[in-house]
Amino acid sequence: MGSLSLSGKISIVTGATRGIGKAIAIQLGQQGSKVYITGRTLSPQDGVCLPGSLEETARDIHARGGVCVPIQCDHSKDIDIQRLFERITAENDGRLDIFVNNAFSGNDTLLKERGKPFWEQSLNMWDDINEVGLRNNYLCAIYASKLMVPRKNGIIINVSSAGASMYMLNPAYGIGKAGVDRMTADCALELRKHNIAFVSLSPGPVSSDTLMALSKGAENRGENIEEYRKIAKIAESPCCAGECVIALANDPNIMEKTGKVFSTVQLAEEYGIVNKKGNEPEANALETFLNFVQGHIN
């Protein structure tokens, strides 16, 4: 992929305490960007840096020579989002170059309600999945655009999912991700004349905390643990998404991609990205995962 640098760039990654968000933030910091990260858990407890905290992500970025500013933010609260962007504006003379919409708070609900048809799930399912998801993504895109448009420069990246175009997990999840991709297309149309790129990034199955949590409870649910192990074996590292973000942010022809959805597999092939496990993201990994999901629909 060659030598890349984002020195002097200002970026924000929402939901950067774990998984893909954390990996993206670390990659941005390594490439020289000043990275603002958000999450709900900020500080160490009793002097111990908690796993899944903003301080843990910031520590990892600083250890690699990067600059990171952790900001505690509950993305279900509009005032927290407003204050986040006010701080970005004040500290960087209104500059924002890269914004990654990754915050999502529905994982616990998805795990809790797994295996139930939508009509038997909690009536809060929609809000649990799409408040800190589709709604928050749209609100953050508004604030990010207000900073980028006057400078005629920037890129907004929505973290999406294959669930946008086919069944995955449950209807509320799929509807939300489809909305994310529709938002990407429509917002990109209006931002194009201002030279602002807006794209969706759709990772394959990722070796994440959620996948591990599903795996641990498989036997109790009467499921075959070997199926989960197979998915875990082919899952791509969260770092792949980070590499994709770096490549997109450095692409001189990024406006040719604006408004579109790209899988990590597509971008890995185009940009020569290698999975941190030593392989390129596998083109058949998503198909294997989707077949697995389809086999667990009640």
VMD Tcl script that draws the C-alpha trace (Angstrom):
set ca {
  {0.00 0.00 0.00}
  {3.02 2.24 0.23}
  {3.98 4.92 2.71}
  {1.02 6.92 3.99}
  {0.89 9.95 6.23}
  {-1.91 11.98 7.74}
  {0.40 14.39 9.54}
  {-1.42 17.52 10.63}
  {-4.87 16.09 9.97}
  {-7.65 16.29 12.56}
  {-9.85 13.22 12.93}
  {-12.68 11.91 15.10}
  {-13.57 8.27 15.68}
  {-16.77 7.65 17.62}
  {-17.11 4.50 19.69}
  {-13.34 4.00 19.81}
  {-12.98 1.92 22.96}
  {-13.14 -1.54 21.38}
  {-12.96 -3.52 18.16}
  {-13.11 -1.73 14.85}
  {-13.38 1.76 16.33}
  {-10.30 1.29 18.48}
  {-8.32 -0.19 15.58}
  {-9.26 2.71 13.30}
  {-8.25 5.27 15.93}
  {-4.89 3.57 16.48}
  {-4.18 3.50 12.75}
  {-5.05 7.18 12.37}
  {-2.78 8.08 15.27}
  {0.08 6.04 13.86}
  {-0.19 7.92 10.57}
  {0.18 11.30 12.25}
  {-3.40 12.48 12.65}
  {-4.49 14.12 15.88}
  {-7.28 11.75 16.89}
  {-10.28 12.62 19.02}
  {-11.99 9.49 20.32}
  {-15.35 9.07 22.02}
  {-16.93 6.49 24.27}
  {-18.85 6.20 27.49}
  {-16.06 4.88 29.73}
  {-13.28 7.40 30.19}
  {-11.02 6.92 33.18}
  {-9.00 4.18 34.84}
  {-10.51 2.67 37.97}
  {-8.38 2.72 41.11}
  {-5.35 3.53 38.99}
  {-5.97 0.59 36.64}
  {-6.65 1.33 32.98}
  {-9.90 -0.49 32.27}
  {-10.24 -2.67 29.17}
  {-12.70 -1.00 26.85}
  {-12.02 2.50 28.17}
  {-11.05 5.63 26.31}
  {-7.90 5.85 28.39}
  {-6.85 2.40 27.20}
  {-7.22 3.41 23.54}
  {-5.46 6.72 24.17}
  {-2.61 4.92 25.93}
  {-2.16 2.58 22.97}
  {-2.07 5.52 20.54}
  {0.40 7.48 22.65}
  {2.62 4.39 22.95}
  {2.89 4.41 19.16}
  {3.91 8.06 19.09}
  {0.47 9.39 18.20}
  {-1.61 12.24 19.57}
  {-5.00 11.31 21.02}
  {-7.68 13.28 22.85}
  {-10.23 11.08 24.65}
  {-13.65 12.64 25.17}
  {-16.36 10.98 27.22}
  {-19.52 11.15 25.16}
  {-22.88 9.41 25.41}
  {-24.04 9.40 21.80}
  {-27.64 8.93 22.88}
  {-27.53 12.47 24.31}
  {-27.72 15.30 21.78}
  {-26.05 17.73 24.17}
  {-22.99 15.47 24.47}
  {-22.64 15.39 20.69}
  {-23.01 19.16 20.47}
  {-20.32 19.68 23.11}
  {-18.00 17.24 21.33}
  {-18.05 19.28 18.13}
  {-17.85 22.58 20.00}
  {-14.62 21.36 21.57}
  {-13.24 20.19 18.21}
  {-14.06 23.60 16.77}
  {-12.47 25.52 19.64}
  {-9.26 23.48 19.78}
  {-8.59 23.24 16.04}
  {-9.79 26.55 14.62}
  {-12.85 24.83 13.20}
  {-10.85 22.23 11.29}
  {-11.93 18.61 10.84}
  {-10.46 16.40 8.10}
  {-11.63 12.85 8.84}
  {-14.77 11.75 10.64}
  {-15.58 8.08 11.32}
  {-19.13 7.25 12.39}
  {-18.64 4.04 14.37}
  {-20.52 4.41 17.67}
  {-23.08 1.65 18.21}
  {-24.63 0.58 21.49}
  {-26.83 -2.31 20.40}
  {-24.48 -5.26 20.91}
  {-25.73 -6.16 24.39}
  {-29.34 -6.07 23.20}
  {-28.53 -8.19 20.17}
  {-26.93 -10.81 22.39}
  {-29.75 -10.74 24.94}
  {-32.53 -11.08 22.35}
  {-30.70 -13.50 20.08}
  {-32.84 -16.30 18.68}
  {-36.19 -14.51 19.14}
  {-38.31 -13.44 16.15}
  {-38.79 -9.66 15.93}
  {-42.37 -9.76 17.25}
  {-41.22 -11.43 20.46}
  {-38.33 -9.06 21.09}
  {-38.40 -6.10 23.43}
  {-40.33 -3.09 22.14}
  {-37.17 -1.11 22.88}
  {-35.22 -3.06 20.25}
  {-35.55 -0.37 17.58}
  {-34.25 2.40 19.83}
  {-31.53 0.21 21.35}
  {-30.19 -0.58 17.88}
  {-30.77 2.66 16.00}
  {-30.52 5.51 18.50}
  {-26.76 5.13 18.91}
  {-26.52 3.94 15.35}
  {-28.53 5.40 12.49}
  {-29.86 8.46 14.35}
  {-26.55 9.31 15.97}
  {-24.71 8.79 12.67}
  {-26.96 11.31 10.96}
  {-26.64 13.88 13.73}
  {-22.85 13.56 13.81}
  {-22.70 13.85 10.01}
  {-24.51 17.19 10.28}
  {-21.97 18.57 12.74}
  {-19.00 17.17 10.81}
  {-20.28 18.65 7.54}
  {-20.66 22.07 9.13}
  {-16.93 22.05 9.87}
  {-15.81 20.57 6.56}
  {-17.92 22.52 4.06}
  {-16.35 25.97 4.70}
  {-12.90 24.46 4.04}
  {-14.03 22.46 0.99}
  {-12.17 19.41 2.25}
  {-12.79 16.27 4.28}
  {-14.08 12.73 4.36}
  {-16.89 11.15 6.40}
  {-16.94 7.38 6.76}
  {-19.93 5.44 8.03}
  {-19.16 2.01 9.44}
  {-21.85 -0.16 7.90}
  {-22.49 -3.89 7.54}
  {-23.52 -6.55 5.06}
  {-26.73 -6.51 7.08}
  {-27.69 -3.45 5.02}
  {-28.44 -5.62 2.01}
  {-29.28 -9.06 3.46}
  {-30.64 -10.55 6.66}
  {-28.26 -10.39 9.60}
  {-29.02 -10.66 13.32}
  {-32.55 -9.17 13.22}
  {-34.76 -6.78 11.20}
  {-34.06 -3.69 13.32}
  {-30.34 -4.14 12.75}
  {-30.69 -4.59 9.00}
  {-33.08 -1.66 8.61}
  {-30.67 0.57 10.53}
  {-27.67 -0.41 8.42}
  {-29.66 0.02 5.21}
  {-30.53 3.49 6.45}
  {-26.84 4.18 7.11}
  {-25.98 3.35 3.49}
  {-28.90 5.40 2.18}
  {-27.68 8.30 4.28}
  {-24.20 7.91 2.80}
  {-25.58 8.08 -0.75}
  {-27.89 11.04 -0.20}
  {-25.58 13.13 1.97}
  {-22.73 12.52 -0.50}
  {-24.89 13.90 -3.29}
  {-25.33 17.21 -1.47}
  {-21.71 17.36 -0.27}
  {-20.11 16.60 -3.65}
  {-20.05 20.21 -4.83}
  {-18.19 21.10 -1.64}
  {-15.47 18.50 -2.29}
  {-16.47 16.46 0.78}
  {-16.38 12.68 0.35}
  {-18.87 10.46 2.17}
  {-18.54 6.67 1.98}
  {-19.72 3.55 3.82}
  {-17.23 0.92 4.96}
  {-18.63 -2.59 5.34}
  {-16.30 -4.96 7.23}
  {-16.51 -8.72 6.91}
  {-16.85 -10.96 9.99}
  {-14.45 -9.48 12.52}
  {-12.65 -11.16 15.42}
  {-14.45 -8.88 17.87}
  {-15.66 -9.01 21.46}
  {-19.20 -9.63 20.21}
  {-18.17 -12.68 18.21}
  {-16.30 -14.00 21.23}
  {-19.31 -13.41 23.47}
  {-21.57 -15.28 21.07}
  {-19.09 -18.12 20.94}
  {-18.91 -18.46 24.72}
  {-22.67 -18.85 25.04}
  {-23.12 -21.21 22.10}
  {-23.16 -24.50 23.97}
  {-25.66 -23.18 26.52}
  {-27.97 -22.33 23.63}
  {-27.61 -25.81 22.17}
  {-25.50 -24.57 19.23}
  {-22.42 -26.14 17.72}
  {-19.32 -24.43 19.10}
  {-17.33 -25.67 16.12}
  {-19.35 -23.39 13.83}
  {-18.23 -20.38 15.86}
  {-14.65 -21.54 15.83}
  {-14.80 -21.78 12.04}
  {-16.05 -18.19 11.81}
  {-13.41 -16.98 14.28}
  {-10.69 -18.68 12.21}
  {-11.61 -16.85 8.99}
  {-12.63 -13.55 10.62}
  {-10.53 -10.55 9.70}
  {-8.64 -8.51 12.25}
  {-10.24 -5.17 13.28}
  {-7.00 -3.63 11.99}
  {-8.18 -4.27 8.43}
  {-10.90 -1.65 8.83}
  {-8.29 0.77 10.16}
  {-6.06 0.18 7.15}
  {-9.04 0.79 4.87}
  {-9.78 4.12 6.53}
  {-6.15 5.19 6.13}
  {-6.20 4.24 2.45}
  {-9.46 6.09 1.82}
  {-8.22 9.20 3.61}
  {-5.08 9.21 1.45}
  {-6.77 8.41 -1.86}
  {-6.27 11.39 -4.24}
  {-9.29 10.19 -6.23}
  {-11.59 9.73 -3.26}
  {-14.36 11.82 -4.85}
  {-14.83 9.02 -7.38}
  {-15.89 6.81 -4.47}
  {-18.20 9.25 -2.71}
  {-21.70 8.02 -1.99}
  {-20.79 4.34 -2.36}
  {-20.47 1.33 -0.09}
  {-17.16 -0.57 0.00}
  {-16.40 -3.84 1.73}
  {-13.04 -4.38 3.37}
  {-12.49 -7.18 0.87}
  {-12.92 -4.77 -2.06}
  {-10.61 -2.17 -0.58}
  {-8.03 -4.75 0.47}
  {-7.78 -5.88 -3.14}
  {-7.59 -2.34 -4.50}
  {-5.14 -0.95 -1.96}
  {-3.12 -4.10 -1.22}
  {-4.19 -4.34 2.41}
  {-3.08 -7.43 4.30}
  {-4.94 -8.93 7.25}
  {-2.90 -8.61 10.46}
  {-3.25 -12.37 10.79}
  {-1.11 -12.63 7.67}
  {-3.77 -13.04 5.00}
  {-5.83 -10.71 2.89}
  {-9.44 -10.42 4.07}
  {-11.08 -13.53 2.65}
  {-13.70 -12.99 -0.04}
  {-15.55 -16.14 1.06}
  {-15.50 -15.25 4.77}
  {-18.62 -13.09 4.51}
  {-20.50 -15.75 2.56}
  {-19.55 -18.34 5.18}
  {-20.70 -16.02 7.96}
  {-24.01 -15.22 6.26}
  {-24.72 -18.89 5.68}
  {-24.05 -19.40 9.38}
  {-26.46 -16.57 10.29}
  {-29.16 -17.90 7.97}
  {-28.84 -21.30 9.63}
  {-29.72 -19.79 13.02}
  {-32.93 -18.01 12.07}
  {-35.84 -19.31 14.13}
}
mol new
graphics top color blue
foreach p $ca { graphics top sphere $p radius 0.5 }
foreach p [lrange $ca 0 end-1] q [lrange $ca 1 end] { graphics top cylinder $p $q radius 0.2 }
display resetview
